[in-house]
Amino acid sequence: MKSIPQATLDTAVEGVNLATGTLRMQLDGAPTLLVFLRHFG
């Protein structure tokens, strides 16, 4: 299993149904499945 780099966890994120803050704050220490969708258009 790979870990998320520390710099990524400290990056600010924004989006629908997300609280203001960093990715680390969104995950809140709980096991979480991340899915990244990319739009090519």
C-alpha angles and dihedrals in degrees: 000000000000124000126223111250115253092239090057092051090054094052118111114246133193134182147111113324093003125125118232111268143057132328088253089060091050093053093048093193094290123123104268136180112222120202120187117200120195125200117209102195 
